């Protein structure tokens, strides 16, 4: 009944939305004198805000029409090249310059977890200059007629196998978040069957491979509730007049309700600011709001059988790491994976996929040679930053491309010699990035899934916590204030604690003692023997490490082009031209170097009121080595 009430509510609002559209057109018309006055702009802003809040958002477009290859800006067109009832394969076809060699071929597997594949628009955009990109485009379950049959986790794996066979040998597959499990299942089946179309490399990013490792509140809730609770609470039937009428689904509006309730205060503030941006005629800020919420509010239904089987097998039974996962009656044996190279990526601040949950794939695929496995932890990013944003473009994407160039066999640089490494398989990957920092945060990350704003947009894990919040909010028909308190970030909590400590210190210590401690640092950072006071000793102790940030800042300015882009005007075509083609053996930017420049972009992606798509950064620092056979 809840789904029927939801559809009836939107149908009843159609006349009001039409009136709001007419009001907006009347007060926006430049021929209307009121359109130039605050009262007229206020009426138009109120009408647009009402229309957007009550709108049913459709599927967004990718909108990727061009990229830069070999210093030339070339057109891009997305075409459907393979299709079945519940999904299709999109190819981003590039009109490559003449004499351009063959690039590695990537299959990006988008999550089926509430949002459309356009959530990975930034991922595809970053790969296009260096690769031939395909992406899975899953279909909204309520748009699929009941006569087209069912779709569960086994069907998902079948789709992936057929897509890989369609693309042929030497394909590089990327599983983003939720698809990490079915991607591993598909590769294991193909390897066990001796399929020549098994991918050359497999990249898993922020995926729930083994949720027993450092379980987050998301994982714990799934185990506490059990599969029966999910079946009874969140599975509904598609109402008339949708094409998929009578199909059992997990509705997308429940997922969106859960997302909204997790950060309700931020969304209310964002819409209030949007109203005043319209009144003040601040078009740029208003456009950012529209761009973000056009993507954020566009959600899709999932078939009930796929949703329930994923929750049960991945989050409750942990079938894959236990060796009990079945596909079409056959057990999935991860030890059969031998030829496919494995790259796992985690974010230092990821509070959706616990510390080590994705890296577990490295220890399960024990027969992959050591020279074909790498585990990388990206500093200073959360769940969403693992596959989107400035840090992804500058540091993660180059590693993915270089990994494919190293282990690919048909691209133009595949004939170059490889680095000699031991070929034995010990199950221990080469670990790079902020591994120690991520493990140190294992006790605090994921204990409250609402703390990091990035998890709101991610929507990439079919989580029990989101379902529970959505069902509770829908049943009570009211948002509780508890999620607002929980939405505070650890950074905000630390800032508040620091402010309190500073206030207490100001009350207890005389203000006259502060200048002697600051004076030596500002004028002469070198220690002086004549200084005997404790304050001077403290200043000398602080003076030496004070040089380190300056050096780090210099390196960031020299090596991190995205930082310059964020502060200056968008990169010109000439600058993009220099970064278009991967340069030989150029390593990716160091994690420490990109920490400061990308912090603002990560925070922007994290906040629900900010733009989800960062400005295109210069790819000079993100150039993967085109030697093709040297690992970063």
Order of alpha helices (4+ residues) and beta strands (2+ residues): alpha-alpha-alpha-beta-beta-beta-beta-alpha-beta-alpha-beta-alpha-beta-alpha-alpha-beta-beta-alpha-alpha-alpha-beta-alpha-alpha-beta-beta-beta-alpha-beta-alpha-beta-alpha-alpha-alpha-alpha-alpha-alpha-alpha-alpha-alpha-alpha
